[in-house]
């Protein structure tokens, strides 16, 4: 089965029919997707800002990362559940959209980065300069993911 055939079959799937059926389905799922992104990126940004020395000075970056980890995971789960639902609504159109493809590439990089390098940098004992560099790169990655996601509608 070619990629095109798979995308066409996905367009006729139960998920796609559910997303394209009631007129409220897509906006509700999209709102949940945005809420998941807000949780995911918001909690990561709080840790990044702490690594940069802004705010939350009563807690270390390590303590913040630990306290916010469950919320980060909830945001990631919401995003990873709702994203494929929205994709199924018009899979072929999304698949050929350059902004969507770029978003997916940066999203994969950002998730791996967050759970490897970012996690290392937020631990106690990391040199402050390294933590700041990691935080700036993390913020840039997530900003790129959001920008590409926003551009999907315009390409």
C-alpha positions in Angstrom: 0.0 0.0 0.0 1.4 3.4 -1.0 1.4 6.4 1.3 -1.2 8.0 -0.9 -3.5 5.0 -0.6 -3.0 4.9 3.2 -3.9 8.6 3.5 -7.0 8.0 1.3 -8.1 5.1 3.4 -7.5 7.2 6.5 -9.8 9.8 5.1 -12.6 7.2 5.0 -11.9 5.8 8.5 -14.1 5.8 11.5 -12.0 8.6 13.1 -12.3 10.8 10.0 -16.0 10.3 9.9 -16.3 11.2 13.6 -14.2 14.3 13.0 -16.1 15.4 9.9 -19.6 14.4 11.1 -21.0 16.8 13.6 -19.9 20.4 12.9 -18.7 20.8 16.5 -16.4 17.8 16.6 -13.4 19.3 14.9 -13.4 22.6 16.9 -13.8 20.7 20.2 -10.9 18.4 19.4 -8.8 21.3 18.2 -9.5 23.2 21.5 -8.4 20.2 23.4 -5.3 20.0 21.2 -4.5 23.6 22.0 -5.0 23.1 25.7 -2.6 20.1 25.6 0.0 22.2 23.8 -0.5 25.0 26.4 0.1 22.5 29.2 3.0 20.9 27.5 4.8 24.0 26.3 3.7 26.1 29.3 5.3 23.8 31.8 8.5 23.4 29.8 8.7 27.2 29.4 8.4 27.7 33.1 11.4 25.4 33.6 13.3 27.2 30.7 12.6 30.6 32.2 13.9 29.4 35.6 17.1 28.0 33.9 17.5 31.5 32.4 17.2 33.0 35.8 13.7 34.5 35.5 11.1 34.1 38.2 10.3 31.2 40.6 13.5 31.8 42.5 12.3 29.9 45.6 12.6 26.6 43.7 15.4 25.2 41.7 14.9 24.3 38.0 15.2 20.6 39.2 12.4 21.0 41.7 10.2 22.9 39.2 10.8 20.2 36.5 9.9 17.5 39.0 6.8 19.3 40.2 5.6 20.1 36.7 6.4 16.7 35.1 2.9 15.2 35.6 1.3 18.2 33.9 3.9 18.1 31.1 2.9 14.5 30.5 -0.8 15.3 30.6 -0.3 18.0 28.0 1.8 15.6 25.8 -0.9 12.9 26.1 -3.7 15.3 25.2 -1.7 16.6 22.2 -0.8 13.1 21.0 -4.4 11.9 21.2 -6.0 14.8 19.6 -3.4 15.4 16.9 -4.1 12.2 15.0 -7.8 12.7 15.3 -7.5 16.1 13.6 -5.1 14.7 11.0 -7.6 11.9 10.1 -10.2 14.6 9.2 -8.2 15.4 6.0 -5.1 13.2 6.0 -4.0 13.7 2.4 -4.2 17.5 2.6 -2.3 17.6 5.8 0.3 15.1 4.6 1.2 17.2 1.5 1.2 20.5 3.5 4.9 21.7 4.0 4.0 23.5 7.2 2.5 20.4 8.7 5.5 18.2 7.7 7.9 20.8 9.2 5.8 20.9 12.4 6.0 17.2 12.7 9.8 17.2 12.2 10.3 19.9 14.8 7.8 18.3 17.2 9.7 15.1 17.1 13.0 16.9 17.7 11.5 19.0 20.5 10.0 16.0 22.3 13.3 14.0 22.1 15.2 17.1 23.2 12.9 17.7 26.1 13.1 14.2 27.5 16.9 14.0 27.1 19.1 17.1 27.0 16.5 19.4 28.6 15.9 16.9 31.4 19.7 16.7 32.0 20.0 20.5 32.1 17.3 20.9 34.7 19.0 18.6 37.1 20.9 20.0 40.1 24.6 20.5 39.5 24.3 21.5 35.8 26.6 24.4 35.0 24.4 27.6 34.7 25.8 28.5 31.2 24.8 25.1 29.9 21.4 25.4 31.4 20.8 28.7 29.8 21.9 27.5 26.4 19.6 24.5 26.7 16.7 26.7 27.8 17.2 29.1 24.8 17.3 26.2 22.3 14.2 24.6 24.0 12.2 27.8 23.7 13.3 28.2 20.1 12.3 24.6 19.3 8.8 25.0 20.8 8.3 28.4 19.3 9.1 26.8 15.9 6.6 24.0 16.5 3.9 26.5 17.3 4.7 28.8 14.4 4.6 25.8 11.9 1.3 24.6 13.4 -0.2 28.1 13.0 1.0 28.2 9.3 -0.7 25.0 8.4 -3.9 26.9 7.6 -2.1 29.4 5.4 -0.1 27.0 3.1 
